[in-house]
Amino acid sequence: MRIDKFLNSVNITKRRSVSQDMIANGVVLVNGIVAKASKNIAVGDVITINYLNSVKKYKILQIPQTKSTPKSLQEEYIEEIL
């Protein structure tokens, strides 16, 4: 699954266009490398998002099979790393 679709489907971003803008501005990294929107992600990858005031890291636990997932099931797909 593409990184922009993944960020949207597991509710890290509200819309895919927001994910694409973040990626285009270089604030999303996959395994420490600046990601492109077409980057395919896999289980075990670490996504780092550099917000203005903070940095958040997520480890991918599984890839969703549907376009969107309920916010209550987010813990099944990603784990926030401190």
DSSP file (Angstrom, degrees, kcal/mol; ACC not computed):
  #  RESIDUE AA STRUCTURE BP1 BP2  ACC     N-H-->O    O-->H-N    N-H-->O    O-->H-N    TCO  KAPPA ALPHA  PHI   PSI    X-CA   Y-CA   Z-CA
    1    1 A M              0   0    0      0, 0.0    40,-2.4     0, 0.0     2,-0.0   0.000 360.0 360.0 360.0 141.4    0.0    0.0    0.0
    2    2 A R  B  >  -A   40   0A   0     38,-0.2     4,-2.4     1,-0.1    38,-0.2  -0.358 360.0-122.3 -68.1 148.8    1.2    3.5   -0.8
    3    3 A I  H  > S+     0   0    0     36,-2.2     4,-2.4    33,-0.3     5,-0.2   0.868 110.9  53.0 -62.5 -38.3    2.3    5.7    2.1
    4    4 A D  H  > S+     0   0    0     33,-1.0     4,-1.3     1,-0.2    -1,-0.2   0.903 112.2  44.7 -66.7 -39.3   -0.2    8.4    1.3
    5    5 A K  H  > S+     0   0    0     32,-0.3     4,-2.8     2,-0.2    -2,-0.2   0.887 112.4  53.0 -68.1 -39.3   -3.1    5.9    1.3
    6    6 A F  H  X S+     0   0    0     -4,-2.4     4,-2.0     2,-0.2     6,-0.3   0.934 105.3  52.4 -63.2 -47.1   -1.9    4.3    4.5
    7    7 A L  H  <>S+     0   0    0     -4,-2.4     5,-2.2     1,-0.2     6,-1.7   0.877 116.0  42.1 -57.3 -38.3   -1.7    7.5    6.4
    8    8 A N  H ><5S+     0   0    0     -4,-1.3     3,-1.3     4,-0.2    -1,-0.2   0.904 111.7  52.8 -75.2 -42.4   -5.3    8.3    5.5
    9    9 A S  H 3<5S+     0   0    0     -4,-2.8    60,-1.4     1,-0.3    -2,-0.2   0.780 111.3  45.7 -70.6 -25.9   -6.7    4.7    5.9
   10   10 A V  T 3<5S-     0   0    0     -4,-2.0    -1,-0.3    -5,-0.2    -2,-0.2   0.228 116.6-112.4-100.7  14.8   -5.4    4.4    9.5
   11   11 A N  T < 5S+     0   0    0     -3,-1.3    -3,-0.2     2,-0.2    -2,-0.1   0.762  80.2 126.6  66.6  30.5   -6.6    7.8   10.5
   12   12 A I  S   <S+     0   0    0     -5,-2.2     2,-0.3    -6,-0.3    -4,-0.2   0.857  84.3  25.6 -77.9 -38.4   -3.2    9.6   11.0
   13   13 A T  S    S-     0   0    0     -6,-1.7    -2,-0.2     1,-0.1    -1,-0.2  -0.890  77.2-134.8-119.2 155.9   -4.4   12.2    8.5
   14   14 A K  S    S+     0   0    0     -2,-0.3     2,-0.3     1,-0.2    -1,-0.1   0.832  87.6  22.3 -78.8 -32.5   -8.0   13.2    7.8
   15   15 A R  S  > S-     0   0    0      1,-0.1     4,-1.6    -4,-0.0     3,-0.4  -0.962  71.0-125.6-136.3 152.9   -7.7   13.3    4.0
   16   16 A R  H  > S+     0   0    0     -2,-0.3     4,-2.6     1,-0.2     5,-0.2   0.844 111.2  60.8 -64.7 -33.3   -5.4   11.8    1.5
   17   17 A S  H  > S+     0   0    0      1,-0.2     4,-2.1     2,-0.2    -1,-0.2   0.854 102.5  52.3 -63.8 -32.9   -4.6   15.2    0.0
   18   18 A V  H  > S+     0   0    0     -3,-0.4     4,-2.4     2,-0.2    -1,-0.2   0.917 109.2  49.7 -66.1 -43.1   -3.3   16.2    3.5
   19   19 A S  H  X S+     0   0    0     -4,-1.6     4,-2.4     1,-0.2    -2,-0.2   0.923 110.6  49.8 -59.7 -45.1   -1.0   13.1    3.4
   20   20 A Q  H  X S+     0   0    0     -4,-2.6     4,-2.5     1,-0.2    -1,-0.2   0.883 110.3  50.1 -63.9 -39.3    0.2   14.0   -0.1
   21   21 A D  H  X S+     0   0    0     -4,-2.1     4,-1.7     2,-0.2    -1,-0.2   0.914 110.7  49.4 -64.5 -42.8    1.0   17.6    1.0
   22   22 A M  H  <>S+     0   0    0     -4,-2.4     5,-2.0     1,-0.2     6,-0.5   0.913 113.5  46.6 -62.2 -42.5    2.9   16.5    4.0
   23   23 A I  H ><5S+     0   0    0     -4,-2.4     3,-1.5     1,-0.2    -2,-0.2   0.908 109.8  53.4 -65.9 -42.2    4.9   14.0    1.9
   24   24 A A  H 3<5S+     0   0    0     -4,-2.5    -1,-0.2     1,-0.3    -2,-0.2   0.815 107.5  52.4 -63.1 -30.1    5.6   16.7   -0.8
   25   25 A N  T 3<5S-     0   0    0     -4,-1.7    -1,-0.3    -5,-0.1    -2,-0.2   0.418 114.8-117.4 -88.1   1.9    6.9   19.0    1.9
   26   26 A G  T < 5S+     0   0    0     -3,-1.5    -3,-0.2    -4,-0.2    -2,-0.1   0.707  79.2 121.0  77.2  21.5    9.4   16.3    3.2
   27   27 A V      < +     0   0    0     -5,-2.0    23,-2.6    22,-0.1     2,-0.5   0.512  56.7  78.0 -95.4  -4.1    8.0   15.9    6.7
   28   28 A V  E     -B   49   0B   0     -6,-0.5     7,-2.5    21,-0.2     2,-0.4  -0.918  59.5-177.3-109.1 125.7    7.2   12.2    6.3
   29   29 A L  E     -BC  48  34B   0     19,-3.0    19,-2.8    -2,-0.5     2,-0.5  -0.940  15.6-155.9-120.3 143.2   10.0    9.7    6.6
   30   30 A V  E >  S-BC  47  33B   0      3,-2.8     3,-1.5    -2,-0.4    17,-0.2  -0.977  84.9 -16.5-117.9 118.1    9.9    5.9    6.2
   31   31 A N  T 3  S-     0   0    0     15,-3.2    -1,-0.1    -2,-0.5    16,-0.1   0.852 130.5 -52.6  54.5  38.0   12.8    4.1    8.0
   32   32 A G  T 3  S+     0   0    0     14,-0.4     2,-0.4     1,-0.2    -1,-0.3   0.468 117.0 109.3  83.3   2.3   14.7    7.4    8.2
   33   33 A I  E <  S-C   30   0B   0     -3,-1.5    -3,-2.8     0, 0.0    -1,-0.2  -0.935  79.3-106.1-114.9 133.4   14.4    8.3    4.5
   34   34 A V  E     -C   29   0B   0     -2,-0.4    -5,-0.2    -5,-0.2     2,-0.2  -0.351  45.6-133.6 -57.5 128.4   12.2   11.1    3.2
   35   35 A A        -     0   0    0     -7,-2.5     2,-0.3    -2,-0.1    -7,-0.2  -0.499   9.9-144.6 -90.6 153.4    9.3    9.4    1.5
   36   36 A K    >   -     0   0    0     -2,-0.2     3,-2.1     1,-0.1   -33,-0.3  -0.802  32.8-110.5-105.0 156.8    7.6   10.0   -1.8
   37   37 A A  T 3  S+     0   0    0     -2,-0.3   -33,-1.0     1,-0.3   -32,-0.3   0.791 118.1  54.5 -59.1 -28.9    3.8    9.5   -2.2
   38   38 A S  T 3  S+     0   0    0    -36,-0.1    -1,-0.3   -35,-0.1     2,-0.2   0.465  78.1 125.9 -86.1  -0.5    4.3    6.4   -4.3
   39   39 A K    <   -     0   0    0     -3,-2.1   -36,-2.2   -37,-0.1     2,-0.4  -0.396  56.5-138.0 -62.3 124.9    6.5    4.7   -1.6
   40   40 A N  B     -A    2   0A   0    -38,-0.2     2,-0.2    -2,-0.2   -38,-0.2  -0.699  18.1-151.0 -84.6 136.0    5.1    1.3   -0.8
   41   41 A I        -     0   0    0    -40,-2.4     2,-0.3    -2,-0.4    22,-0.0  -0.686   9.3-163.1-106.3 161.0    5.2    0.4    2.9
   42   42 A A    >   -     0   0    0     -2,-0.2     3,-1.9    20,-0.0    18,-0.2  -0.902  36.9 -75.9-137.6 164.5    5.5   -3.0    4.6
   43   43 A V  T 3  S+     0   0    0     -2,-0.3    18,-0.2     1,-0.2     3,-0.1  -0.404 118.2  29.6 -60.9 133.6    4.9   -4.5    8.0
   44   44 A G  T 3  S+     0   0    0     16,-2.3    -1,-0.2     1,-0.4    17,-0.1   0.184  86.8 131.1  99.1 -15.8    7.7   -3.4   10.4
   45   45 A D    <   -     0   0    0     -3,-1.9    15,-2.4    14,-0.1     2,-0.5  -0.337  52.4-134.9 -66.4 152.8    8.5   -0.1    8.7
   46   46 A V  E     - D   0  59B   0     13,-0.2   -15,-3.2    -3,-0.1     2,-0.5  -0.958  13.4-157.9-114.0 123.2    8.8    2.9   10.9
   47   47 A I  E     -BD  30  58B   0     11,-3.1    11,-2.8    -2,-0.5     2,-0.5  -0.873   6.6-166.2-100.5 128.0    7.0    6.1    9.8
   48   48 A T  E     -BD  29  57B   0    -19,-2.8   -19,-3.0    -2,-0.5     2,-0.5  -0.962   1.8-167.6-115.1 130.2    8.3    9.4   11.3
   49   49 A I  E     -BD  28  56B   0      7,-3.0     7,-2.4    -2,-0.5     2,-1.0  -0.975  10.2-152.0-120.4 120.9    6.3   12.6   10.9
   50   50 A N  E     - D   0  55B   0    -23,-2.6     5,-0.2    -2,-0.5     2,-0.1  -0.774  19.7-175.2 -94.6  95.4    7.9   15.9   11.8
   51   51 A Y        -     0   0    0      3,-1.8    -2,-0.0    -2,-1.0     0, 0.0  -0.291  41.2 -99.7 -78.2 173.0    5.2   18.3   12.9
   52   52 A L  S    S+     0   0    0      1,-0.2    -1,-0.1    -2,-0.1     3,-0.1   0.908 119.6  21.6 -61.7 -42.4    6.0   21.9   13.7
   53   53 A N  S    S+     0   0    0      1,-0.1     2,-0.3     0, 0.0    -1,-0.2   0.554 129.7  16.3-105.0 -10.0    6.1   21.3   17.5
   54   54 A S        -     0   0    0      2,-0.0    -3,-1.8    -5,-0.0     2,-0.4  -0.937  60.9-124.4-154.6 172.4    6.8   17.6   17.8
   55   55 A V  E     -D   50   0B   0     -2,-0.3     2,-0.4    -5,-0.2    -5,-0.2  -0.996  23.0-166.0-126.2 131.1    7.9   14.4   16.1
   56   56 A K  E     -D   49   0B   0     -7,-2.4    -7,-3.0    -2,-0.4     2,-0.4  -0.956   0.9-163.3-120.2 139.1    5.8   11.3   16.1
   57   57 A K  E     -DE  48  81B   0     24,-0.8    24,-2.8    -2,-0.4     2,-0.4  -0.964   5.3-172.0-121.8 137.8    7.0    7.8   15.1
   58   58 A Y  E     -DE  47  80B   0    -11,-2.8   -11,-3.1    -2,-0.4     2,-0.5  -0.991  13.6-148.5-130.1 135.8    4.7    4.9   14.2
   59   59 A K  E     -DE  46  79B   0     20,-3.0    20,-2.1    -2,-0.4     2,-0.5  -0.886  25.0-124.9-100.5 133.9    5.6    1.3   13.7
   60   60 A I  E     + E   0  78B   0    -15,-2.4   -16,-2.3    -2,-0.5    18,-0.2  -0.677  30.2 175.0 -82.7 122.2    3.4   -0.6   11.1
   61   61 A L        -     0   0    0     16,-3.1     2,-0.3    -2,-0.5    17,-0.2   0.800  67.0 -13.0 -95.2 -36.9    1.8   -3.7   12.6
   62   62 A Q        -     0   0    0     15,-1.2    -1,-0.4   -20,-0.1   -20,-0.0  -0.979  65.5-111.4-160.2 161.6   -0.3   -4.7    9.7
   63   63 A I        -     0   0    0     -2,-0.3     2,-0.1    -3,-0.1   -20,-0.0  -0.843  35.4-122.7 -99.3 126.8   -1.7   -3.3    6.4
   64   64 A P        -     0   0    0      0, 0.0   -55,-0.1     0, 0.0   -54,-0.1  -0.392   9.6-153.4 -68.7 146.8   -5.4   -2.6    6.2
   65   65 A Q  S    S+     0   0    0     -2,-0.1     2,-0.2     3,-0.1    -2,-0.0   0.573  74.7  65.8 -93.1 -12.0   -7.3   -4.3    3.4
   66   66 A T  S    S-     0   0    0      1,-0.1     3,-0.1   -57,-0.1   -57,-0.0  -0.645  89.6-112.9-109.3 167.1  -10.0   -1.6    3.2
   67   67 A K  S    S+     0   0    0     -2,-0.2     2,-0.3     1,-0.2    -1,-0.1   0.860  99.7  15.5 -67.1 -36.6   -9.9    2.0    2.2
   68   68 A S        -     0   0    0    -58,-0.1    -1,-0.2   -57,-0.0   -58,-0.1  -0.976  65.5-157.1-138.8 153.9  -10.7    3.2    5.7
   69   69 A T        -     0   0    0    -60,-1.4     5,-0.1    -2,-0.3     2,-0.1  -0.932  33.5 -96.9-126.1 151.3  -10.6    1.8    9.2
   70   70 A P    >   -     0   0    0      0, 0.0     3,-1.7     0, 0.0     4,-0.2  -0.381  30.0-123.5 -65.4 145.5  -12.5    2.9   12.3
   71   71 A K  G >  S+     0   0    0      1,-0.3     3,-1.4     2,-0.2     4,-0.2   0.822 110.7  64.1 -58.0 -31.4  -10.5    5.1   14.7
   72   72 A S  G 3  S+     0   0    0      1,-0.3     3,-0.3     2,-0.1    -1,-0.3   0.721 101.7  49.7 -67.4 -20.5  -11.1    2.5   17.4
   73   73 A L  G X> S+     0   0    0     -3,-1.7     3,-1.7     1,-0.2     4,-0.5   0.283  76.2 107.1 -99.6  10.1   -9.1   -0.1   15.5
   74   74 A Q  H X> S+     0   0    0     -3,-1.4     4,-2.2     1,-0.3     3,-1.4   0.834  70.0  64.2 -58.2 -34.9   -6.1    2.1   14.9
   75   75 A E  H 34 S+     0   0    0     -3,-0.3    -1,-0.3     1,-0.3    -2,-0.1   0.708  94.2  61.7 -65.1 -19.1   -4.0    0.2   17.5
   76   76 A E  H <4 S+     0   0    0     -3,-1.7    -1,-0.3     1,-0.1    -2,-0.2   0.741 113.3  33.9 -76.1 -22.1   -4.2   -2.9   15.3
   77   77 A Y  H << S+     0   0    0     -3,-1.4   -16,-3.1    -4,-0.5   -15,-1.2   0.772 123.6  24.7-105.1 -33.5   -2.4   -1.3   12.4
   78   78 A I  E  <  -E   60   0B   0     -4,-2.2     2,-0.4   -18,-0.2    -1,-0.2  -0.961  54.7-156.2-136.2 153.2    0.1    1.1   14.0
   79   79 A E  E     -E   59   0B   0    -20,-2.1   -20,-3.0    -2,-0.3     2,-0.4  -0.996  24.2-129.3-126.9 126.1    2.0    1.4   17.3
   80   80 A E  E     -E   58   0B   0     -2,-0.4     2,-0.4   -22,-0.2   -22,-0.3  -0.611  21.5-150.4 -77.1 129.2    3.2    4.8   18.4
   81   81 A I  E      E   57   0B   0    -24,-2.8   -24,-0.8    -2,-0.4    -1,-0.0  -0.836 360.0 360.0-100.9 134.5    6.9    4.7   19.3
   82   82 A L              0   0    0     -2,-0.4    -1,-0.1   -26,-0.1   -24,-0.0   0.448 360.0 360.0 -89.6 360.0    8.2    7.1   22.0
